């Protein structure tokens, strides 16, 4: 009886450790996606009116890629963070850095649309 109890405790403890590690990975991924969305939203705030349609199209394509790769929960996180970032006042942002980061993202994910 004690051997069974010890085995059950060991299995539960092992499963708990795996779940904790998985939870930490999930939290880390959510933070990365949130930072990505904020950064892209801030780049959108820095973008001129003429370029915004292409920007929206490319950012939406990235949303689609996120859904395919990691699911709708993280895609929702991306979309909401992008919305928040896009509402930042332009004068409080480092626009050259944000736009440079956006260009790198566009290249990394092959998002470049027709201008």
C-alpha positions as CSV (number, residue, x, y, z in Angstrom):
1,X,0.0,0.0,0.0
2,X,2.8,2.4,0.9
3,X,4.6,1.6,-2.4
4,X,1.4,2.5,-4.3
5,X,1.0,5.7,-2.4
6,X,4.6,6.7,-3.0
7,X,4.3,5.9,-6.7
8,X,1.1,8.1,-6.9
9,X,2.8,10.9,-5.1
10,X,5.8,10.7,-7.4
11,X,3.6,10.7,-10.5
12,X,1.6,13.7,-9.3
13,X,4.7,15.6,-8.3
14,X,6.3,14.9,-11.7
15,X,3.1,16.0,-13.5
16,X,2.9,19.1,-11.4
17,X,6.5,20.0,-12.3
18,X,5.9,19.5,-16.0
19,X,2.7,21.6,-15.8
20,X,4.6,24.4,-14.0
21,X,7.3,24.4,-16.7
22,X,4.7,24.4,-19.4
23,X,2.8,27.3,-17.7
24,X,6.1,29.3,-17.5
25,X,6.6,28.7,-21.2
26,X,3.1,29.8,-22.0
27,X,3.5,33.0,-20.0
28,X,6.8,33.7,-21.7
29,X,5.3,33.2,-25.1
30,X,2.3,35.4,-24.2
31,X,4.6,38.2,-23.1
32,X,6.6,38.0,-26.3
33,X,3.5,38.1,-28.5
34,X,2.2,41.1,-26.4
35,X,5.5,43.0,-26.8
36,X,5.4,42.2,-30.6
37,X,1.8,43.5,-30.9
38,X,2.6,46.7,-28.9
39,X,5.7,47.4,-31.0
40,X,3.8,46.9,-34.3
41,X,1.0,49.1,-33.0
42,X,3.4,51.8,-32.1
43,X,5.0,51.5,-35.6
44,X,1.5,51.9,-37.0
45,X,1.0,55.1,-35.0
46,X,4.3,56.4,-36.6
47,X,3.2,55.4,-40.2
48,X,1.9,58.0,-42.6
49,X,-1.7,57.9,-43.8
50,X,-0.7,56.7,-47.3
51,X,1.1,53.7,-46.1
52,X,-1.5,52.6,-43.5
53,X,-3.6,50.4,-45.8
54,X,-0.5,48.2,-46.7
55,X,0.5,48.2,-43.1
56,X,-2.9,47.0,-42.0
57,X,-2.8,44.2,-44.6
58,X,0.6,43.0,-43.5
59,X,-0.2,43.2,-39.8
60,X,-3.4,41.2,-40.5
61,X,-1.3,38.6,-42.4
62,X,0.9,38.3,-39.3
63,X,-2.2,37.7,-37.2
64,X,-3.2,34.9,-39.6
65,X,0.3,33.4,-39.2
66,X,0.0,33.6,-35.4
67,X,-3.3,31.8,-35.4
68,X,-1.8,29.0,-37.6
69,X,1.3,28.6,-35.5
70,X,0.2,29.1,-31.9
71,X,-3.5,29.5,-31.8
72,X,-6.3,32.0,-31.4
73,X,-5.6,32.9,-27.8
74,X,-2.2,34.3,-28.7
75,X,-3.5,35.8,-31.9
76,X,-6.1,37.7,-29.8
77,X,-3.3,38.9,-27.4
78,X,-1.4,40.1,-30.5
79,X,-4.4,41.9,-31.9
80,X,-5.3,43.7,-28.7
81,X,-1.7,44.7,-28.0
82,X,-1.4,46.1,-31.5
83,X,-4.6,48.1,-30.9
84,X,-3.2,49.5,-27.7
85,X,0.1,50.4,-29.3
86,X,-1.5,52.1,-32.2
87,X,-3.2,54.5,-29.9
88,X,0.1,55.8,-28.4
89,X,0.7,59.5,-29.1
90,X,3.2,59.7,-31.9
91,X,5.2,62.5,-30.3
92,X,6.0,60.2,-27.3
93,X,7.4,57.4,-29.5
94,X,10.8,56.7,-30.9
95,X,9.4,56.4,-34.4
96,X,12.6,55.7,-36.3
97,X,13.3,52.8,-34.0
98,X,9.7,51.5,-34.2
99,X,9.6,51.7,-38.0
100,X,13.0,50.0,-38.3
101,X,11.8,47.2,-36.1
102,X,8.6,46.9,-38.2
103,X,10.8,46.6,-41.4
104,X,12.8,43.8,-39.8
105,X,9.5,42.0,-38.8
106,X,8.2,42.4,-42.3
107,X,11.4,40.9,-43.7
108,X,11.5,38.1,-41.1
109,X,7.9,37.0,-41.7
110,X,7.9,37.8,-45.5
111,X,5.0,40.2,-45.0
112,X,5.9,42.8,-47.6
113,X,2.9,43.7,-49.6
114,X,2.6,45.9,-52.7
115,X,3.2,49.6,-52.1
